[in-house]
Amino acid sequence: MSIDFKGRVAIVTGAGGGLGKQHALALAARGAKVVVNDLGGDVHGVGGSVSAAQAVVDEIRAAGGEAIANGASVTDFEAVQKMVQQAMDTWGRVDILVNNAGILRDKSFAKMELADFKLVMDVHVMGAVHCTKAVWPIMQAQNYGRVVMTTSSSGLYGNFGQANYGAAKMALAGLMQTLSIEGEKHNIRVNALAPTAATRMTEGLMPEAVLKALEPSAVVPAMLVMASEGAPNRTILCAGAGGFEAAQITLTQGVYLGTGPDTPERLAAALAQVTDLSGALVPKAGSEQGALEVGKAMKAHGA
């Protein structure tokens, strides 16, 4: 089954270079009309110019595709709303949103300024919130939408020196979990991509051979699947160097210990059993945790 995007309109943020550029080029190559958004700042979020986005637009048009450039900062909701309106004025719909824009302000938590923590949260989390909020009513009205959040192994599993980035990326996984539930009845499918790719953010951190294997284009197939008509819903796809995996937030079966005065001590003694992954499940909603816990309590009391 061929994946194509003829008649679809996509917005890709942070698409002036790196992974975002590859996303935009790939969507356009398969028929999508693309809003190429990029503030044009550096990897730390400093500066701004629409020239990077325009260069990608020129490349898409030279290949016979349709695209427009936009230089809005995703941290500015009013500018984001104007970007979405620009897409509507040009093509009359928005089908796909790829929340890719991001910055780094890496430092160990002890040395990190709070301003650097907040800025990373603002760009990654509120940036995705602003863009998704702006397209959500359009997707609801047309009963179709595909939203891709960009999470990271740094958020899912942690990485030294990236407390701000990791917190932001895990927040996006949480945002995806709820929006996928709320959007389902409107045929809006929301997923998250955890890429391993060599971009401006990773230059100088890895050997040349590894960087070559981790070219951003190797991540793009996962995005295309999540942006497609046949997309899954509520899935965290990991991708890099031609490998693809799924990350899942699981819930162990755990144990019932009651609420007696010695429960803390008994819990400490039973932690290995509590954390045992045998029979772990992937909840479909947060309420399943409560259901599992109440079920254990009822069983323990013979109810």
VENTA-V357692 format. One record per run of one state. SS is the DSSP state (a for helix, b for strand, c for the rest). FROM is the first residue (numbers start at 1). LEN is the number of residues. If there is no record, write none. Layout:
ss->[SS & SS]
from->[FROM & FROM]
len->[LEN & LEN]
This chain:
ss->[c & b & c & a & c & b & c & a & c & b & c & a & c & b & c & b & c & a & c & b & c & a & c & b & a & c & b & c & b & c & a & c & b & a & c & a & c & b & c & b & c & b & c & a & c & a & c & b & c & a & c]
from->[1 & 9 & 13 & 18 & 30 & 33 & 38 & 51 & 63 & 67 & 71 & 77 & 92 & 96 & 100 & 107 & 108 & 114 & 143 & 145 & 152 & 153 & 157 & 162 & 163 & 187 & 188 & 196 & 198 & 199 & 208 & 214 & 215 & 216 & 219 & 220 & 228 & 236 & 241 & 243 & 248 & 251 & 252 & 263 & 270 & 271 & 275 & 281 & 282 & 287 & 301]
len->[8 & 4 & 5 & 12 & 3 & 5 & 13 & 12 & 4 & 4 & 6 & 15 & 4 & 4 & 7 & 1 & 6 & 29 & 2 & 7 & 1 & 4 & 5 & 1 & 24 & 1 & 8 & 2 & 1 & 9 & 6 & 1 & 1 & 3 & 1 & 8 & 8 & 5 & 2 & 5 & 3 & 1 & 11 & 7 & 1 & 4 & 6 & 1 & 5 & 14 & 3]
